[in-house]
Amino acid sequence: MATPDKLLFAKSHEWVQIDTEGGQKIATVGISSFAVEALTDLVHMQLPAVGKSYKPGQVFGEIESVKAVSDLYSPVEGEVIAVNSDLANKLETLNTDPYTAGWMVKFKMTSDAGLDKLLDYAAYQKEASSH
């Protein structure tokens, strides 16, 4: 089970877990519990198709609550190799388990671009609470 202190975070509230599989870096991405709590009452989510490629900061999907629609930004550069398609029908998972079952997409990283902009959990908490 992923715990927040083992993850990296974007200022836009996405989290990243980077694993190496067969010499290839795989980035699993979701959104933080802070973002889920701020959005409240989630009603819809749109995720990308497998095979799409993104650069850091590009919008890869969106999440909608009763309050607003928020873009989801790629924290890494890579190709989508897996999408948690069950999540769209079980948005409550983001409230109960945002860091494990609540993963959204997995990227096969094509470079380390963007990694230098990610924060550890302590720095992210400080950033998130200052807004």
N, C-alpha and C positions, 0 to 999 in steps of 0.2 A: 504494500500500500504506500502510495506516495504521500509524503508529508511536506507541508509548505516549505520547511526549512531546507529541504533537499532540492528545491526547484529554483529556477530563475524567473524573473518577472519583467514584463515590459511596463512602461509607465501608463500604457493604455489598458492595463489590467489583465493581459493574457499571461498565462504561466507556461513554462517550457521545461520539459524533462528531456535531457539528451542522453541517449544510450548508443552504444556502438554494437552493431550487429554485422558480423562478417566484414569488419573493417569499414563499414559505412555508418555515418552518424545519422541516427533517426531521432527526430524531434517530435515529441508528443506535446500537443498544445491544447489548452483549455482556458477558462476564465476563472479569476480568483473569487473566493468567497466574498471578499469586499465588494466586488463588482456585482455579484448576484444579489447581495443584500441591498445595494444601492438601487438596482433595477426594480426589485420586488416583482411580484406577480408576473412571471414570464408566460407569454402566450404563444410565441412562435420563434423558430430559429431556422436560418437558411445556411447550409454548409456547402462547400465546393464539391465538384466532382473529382474523383480519383483521376490523376494524370495531369491536373492543372498545376502550373508552376507559379510561384510567387517570390517576390523580393521583400526584404524587411520593410514594414510600413504599408504594404499594399493590403487593401481590404480583401479578405478571403470569404467573408460571410457576414451575417447580421443576426442580432438577437433582439427580439421585440418583447417589451413588457407593456402593461396597461398604460405606463407613463410615457414611453419613448421607444424609438428604434435606435439601436446602437450598432455601429460597425464593429466587426471583428478584424483586427489587424494581424498580419503575419509577423511574428517576431524574428523569423529566420528566412533564409533563402533556400528554396527547395521545391520538390515536386510532391504533391499530395499522393501518398501511397495507401492511406486508409482513412475512412470517415466513419465516425460513430453514428450510423444512421438511426439507431434505436433512440438516440438522445432526443430527437425532435418530437417523438411521441411520449417521452418521459422527461419533460423539462424539470420536474421536481427533483430529479437526480442531481441537478446543479445545486440545489439547496442542501441536499443531504450528503453528497459525496463529490464535491467539485474537483477534487484532486486525484481521484482514481476512476470511478465509474463515469465521472463527468467529463472525461477527455473528449475533445471535439474532432481533431484531425491529427494525422501523423504525416510528417514530411520526411522524405529522404533528402537530407541536406546536400546542396550542391556547392556551398561555400560556407565559411564562418562569418559572412557578412551579417551584421546586426548583433552578434553575440556581445560585442563590446558595449552595447547600449543597454543590455539587460542588467537587472538589479538582483542582489540576493534578497532573501525574505525580509531581513531587518531593514535594509535600505528601502525596499518596496513599501513596507508598513509605514515608514516615516513619510515617504512620498505620498502615499494614498491618504494618510490621515491629515496631511497639510492642505488638502483640497476641499 
